[in-house]
């Protein structure tokens, strides 16, 4: 089986996050670059299956600048067999539709039986890439899985719905996205770190994938304005002098929270 895992290099979740108000883009040099945590969990899921099924090949796929190569190699150090990195200056500030087109083209090129992604990244939080990939690749999609079972011919798992849990399954090939309820990723050991330096990491451009970022017939979103979030205002402090309940009820009603 060939499992492709989409990984994203993002600013450290616990570091500073800054927005360039001139370009509208996140300042990715404001903090350390790391693999998105849910992408690490997706990698762990693929590697666990590979550990139990030695004929499985795990390939990481990432759309990231050249400077992110060393971060992507962390996934190789964890145990992935190879990686594909799409690097192109024309992808700076790419919207979700272009991102999905590029990733779908890369997945067609590498081949796959199963694509595993996180449900949403910590920097963009769009949450629609898995569904868009399923549409572009014409394969079934199951999103936001809290548990996953993979067999040679299918994938299944549980996902949370309002008021309940749904069990879903799909034949392979398929695309799935997982939540942070999946197990934590393993730590690379010294042997894995050493081996990662020799594992194949193919760097592709838009020309290699035959994707035109300026295609006039493709859907594209356009940023029309950007502004910093307004500062938080001071909250309302309620002192209980026997009427705190009434004050709280009035506050909720006034702010249409009740």
BELTAPE-V148116 format. One record per pair of residues at least 24 apart in sequence whose ideal C-beta (glycine too) atoms are under 6 Angstrom apart, sorted by the first residue. I is the first residue (numbers start at 1). J is the second residue. D is the distance in Angstrom with one decimal. If there is no record, write none. Layout:
i->I j->J d->D
i->I j->J d->D
This chain:
i->1 j->56 d->4.8
i->1 j->113 d->4.8
i->2 j->57 d->5.0
i->2 j->111 d->5.8
i->2 j->112 d->5.4
i->2 j->113 d->5.1
i->3 j->46 d->4.5
i->3 j->58 d->5.1
i->3 j->114 d->4.9
i->4 j->59 d->5.1
i->4 j->61 d->5.3
i->4 j->107 d->5.7
i->4 j->112 d->4.3
i->4 j->115 d->4.9
i->5 j->42 d->5.1
i->5 j->43 d->5.0
i->5 j->46 d->5.0
i->5 j->60 d->5.4
i->5 j->116 d->5.0
i->6 j->61 d->5.4
i->6 j->117 d->4.3
i->7 j->35 d->5.6
i->7 j->39 d->4.1
i->7 j->60 d->5.1
i->7 j->62 d->4.9
i->7 j->75 d->5.6
i->8 j->36 d->4.6
i->8 j->39 d->5.5
i->8 j->121 d->4.9
i->9 j->33 d->5.2
i->9 j->64 d->4.7
i->9 j->68 d->4.0
i->9 j->71 d->4.8
i->10 j->36 d->4.8
i->10 j->121 d->6.0
i->10 j->122 d->5.4
i->10 j->123 d->4.3
i->13 j->122 d->5.1
i->21 j->226 d->5.9
i->24 j->223 d->4.9
i->24 j->226 d->3.8
i->25 j->93 d->5.3
i->26 j->123 d->5.8
i->33 j->71 d->5.2
i->35 j->71 d->6.0
i->35 j->74 d->5.7
i->36 j->121 d->5.0
i->36 j->122 d->5.6
i->38 j->118 d->3.1
i->38 j->180 d->5.5
i->39 j->118 d->5.1
i->40 j->185 d->3.7
i->41 j->182 d->4.5
i->41 j->185 d->5.8
i->42 j->116 d->4.5
i->42 j->118 d->5.5
i->42 j->178 d->5.6
i->43 j->75 d->5.2
i->43 j->78 d->5.9
i->44 j->185 d->4.2
i->45 j->116 d->5.9
i->45 j->148 d->5.9
i->45 j->182 d->5.8
i->46 j->116 d->5.6
i->47 j->79 d->4.7
i->49 j->150 d->5.1
i->57 j->81 d->5.1
i->59 j->110 d->5.7
i->61 j->106 d->5.4
i->63 j->102 d->5.6
i->73 j->196 d->4.9
i->76 j->196 d->3.8
i->76 j->199 d->4.7
i->77 j->188 d->3.5
i->77 j->192 d->4.4
i->77 j->193 d->4.6
i->77 j->196 d->3.9
i->78 j->186 d->5.8
i->78 j->188 d->5.2
i->82 j->199 d->6.0
i->82 j->200 d->4.6
i->83 j->201 d->4.5
i->84 j->110 d->5.7
i->84 j->202 d->5.0
i->85 j->203 d->5.2
i->86 j->204 d->5.1
i->87 j->203 d->5.4
i->88 j->205 d->4.9
i->88 j->206 d->4.6
i->90 j->206 d->5.9
i->90 j->213 d->4.6
i->95 j->220 d->5.9
i->95 j->221 d->4.3
i->96 j->126 d->5.2
i->96 j->128 d->5.9
i->97 j->219 d->5.0
i->98 j->213 d->5.8
i->100 j->129 d->5.6
i->100 j->132 d->3.8
i->100 j->133 d->5.9
i->101 j->211 d->5.6
i->102 j->211 d->5.4
i->104 j->133 d->5.5
i->104 j->136 d->3.9
i->104 j->137 d->5.5
i->105 j->209 d->3.9
i->105 j->211 d->5.2
i->113 j->172 d->4.9
i->113 j->173 d->5.2
i->114 j->155 d->6.0
i->114 j->172 d->5.8
i->115 j->175 d->4.4
i->116 j->176 d->5.8
i->117 j->177 d->4.7
i->119 j->144 d->4.7
i->119 j->177 d->4.6
i->119 j->179 d->5.2
i->130 j->175 d->5.6
i->130 j->177 d->3.9
i->133 j->175 d->5.2
i->134 j->175 d->4.7
i->139 j->173 d->4.9
i->139 j->174 d->5.3
i->139 j->175 d->5.9
i->140 j->170 d->3.7
i->140 j->174 d->4.6
i->141 j->175 d->4.7
i->142 j->168 d->4.8
i->142 j->170 d->5.6
i->142 j->176 d->4.9
i->143 j->177 d->4.7
i->144 j->179 d->5.4
i->145 j->176 d->5.7
i->145 j->178 d->5.1
i->146 j->179 d->5.4
i->146 j->181 d->4.2
